Amino acid sequence: MSTRLAPWCTGPYATALRAGRGPLFLRRPDGWVLPLEVERWCGRADSADLSVLRWCRGPVLDIGCGPGRLVVALSTLGRPALGIDSSPAAVARTRRDGGAALERSVFDPLPGEGRWRSALLLDGNIGIGGDPSALLARVGELLAPGGMLLVEAAPAEVEERFEVRLDDGLGGSGPAFPWARVGTGALRACAEAGGWRVVREWRCYERPFLCLRLSHEPRVLRVRNTHTATPAVMDSASTRLRG
Ligand SMILES: C[S@@+](CC[C@H](N)C(=O)[O-])C[C@H]1O[C@@H](n2cnc3c(N)ncnc32)[C@H](O)[C@@H]1O
């Protein structure tokens, strides 16, 4: 999909970000609407956001950074952080506020692939592309071995994939695109099926978060024949199996 033609690039989303406020909705063909929290996204990181950022380690990639409050908060804390977003208005706003950001889709080639120590998928961004398993697999390619993904689930126990449009509630709407919503249980199941381990789970102001780590390292390192393994090999393997 061309980044330029992507649904978040122009129309109601760009207008809302430039104004710093909604109304803005995701609207399904059956009339169901999900209000989007543009004002919160355009504000400063709040205590729920900070409850996530405290677990970040090393360079942080914020996927679908929007107007950039998380990238800006990390930079203010002296933490290296890059936002990526397919929306030029989002990238412009992140940079205006002092954050580093690139206009890219998460599915495009990205700098530092395989070297990011932490990645963020917040504010419903697990829905990007409409296929959470595919998105988690892509994030797995971006992270360094042992890297962490901090991801926000939907507040209700849902598991939904559908087509939506961005809609300003005043007659303006953009093209249809695939989106997904997953609650904590569905997200945990989807992550574990993709080889991720849930290392932490919490809620802050009704927002549920999970901290995930790819768990393929222990499978690769399992020592089959302990009789021939030297003590040093066994020690390092068992340490990694526990970690
Ligand atoms: C639900 S909004 C979340 C906004 C954001 N987390 C914030 O703090 O404002 C989804 C964001 O993901 C971006 N996005 C959508 N598809 C994307 C993709 N394939 N790659 C990167 N960003 C994408 C949108 O432009 C939008 O800024």
The ligand as an ORCA input file, in Angstrom:
! r2SCAN-3c Opt
* xyz 0 1
  C      -5.178      5.055     16.706
  S      -4.038      6.281     16.159
  C      -2.948      6.334     17.569
  C      -2.243      7.625     17.728
  C      -1.036      7.696     18.604
  N      -0.563      6.518     19.257
  C      -0.978      8.932     19.459
  O      -0.394      8.945     20.478
  O      -1.488      9.924     19.026
  C      -3.124      5.313     14.966
  C      -1.862      5.962     14.445
  O      -1.159      4.995     13.678
  C      -0.780      5.559     12.440
  N      -0.715      4.458     11.454
  C      -1.740      3.816     10.847
  N      -1.269      2.848     10.048
  C       0.083      2.869     10.181
  C       1.137      2.102      9.608
  N       0.900      1.103      8.744
  N       2.406      2.383      9.993
  C       2.673      3.402     10.849
  N       1.720      4.168     11.407
  C       0.436      3.898     11.075
  C      -1.847      6.586     12.134
  O      -1.402      7.572     11.231
  C      -2.134      7.138     13.524
  O      -1.289      8.210     13.852
*
